[in-house]
């Protein structure tokens, strides 16, 4: 028996997926940029993400473990986004204060990942706890996770998401026509 899925449920899931995609891209690009400034190649960074699951063996896996790391990054971001957007859909207080809630949530995500998940995972390196590392991590999460979650949470109506999809389609059509010339 197929259960009907309400429009508001679909919109909540759509918001979570969109926020996870935007935040996931911004967060991984920020991580790649800050790691590159330290001399760490993007593949090595992605392998470090995979090392949370595979331990030191992740570094011997080449591009495959880099791809696994990227996939894990987006999966984790999607889980955090689903949790946030389901909470926003359920509690009116979070709906009224979605911007502040998203920013605080991004800080909570950073702290949870750095000081609970990483130490309990197979990640083979000590977690950096310098003032600089914490500041960069918090600012990155506020801007790359909190802001996208806040913006997407403020999209109240279905037509808002449809307008975004139409803009993406128009940009793609413009790119396709430019590439054809």
Phi, psi and omega in degrees: 000126182275128179273133178292144179250123183290157179298320181293324177297313179299319180295321178297314179295318179299318178298317181296317180295316180296315180296319179296320180294312181295309182295322179298316179294312182297317182294316181290325176295320177295319179295319178297316181296313182291325177291320179299322178296337177267004179088014180262124180291151179305319179299317180297321177297314180295324175295326177297322176297314179296334181294342174297333178261319188259349185073205183299335180300338180300328183285346179263359186270359178063209182299333180297316180284334172296316177297320176299316179300318178296316178298318178297320178303311181289326177296314179297317179297320179296318179298314178297320180294316179301315179301312181297311185288330173291321176295317178297320180294330184274320188250122181300322180302317178292328177295318181287332184241040187295327180293308178297320179297319180294319180293316177295321179297322180295324175293317179298320177300312180303310183296318179298313181294314184290319192247358175236301186294306181302312179297332180272350182272186178273007180308120191273010184240153174291146179280127181291129180236033177280159178301319180297312181297318180294317180298312179299316180297315180294314180297318178300314181292321177300313184281319188268340179245307183299313182295311177300319178299318180295315181297312181294324178296332181279347175288103189273327190245157180301321183296336175297315178292322178297322179295320177296314179299321179294321178294319178297317179297318180295319178296318179295317179298319177296320178294316180299318181290326178290320181292331181285339182274000000 
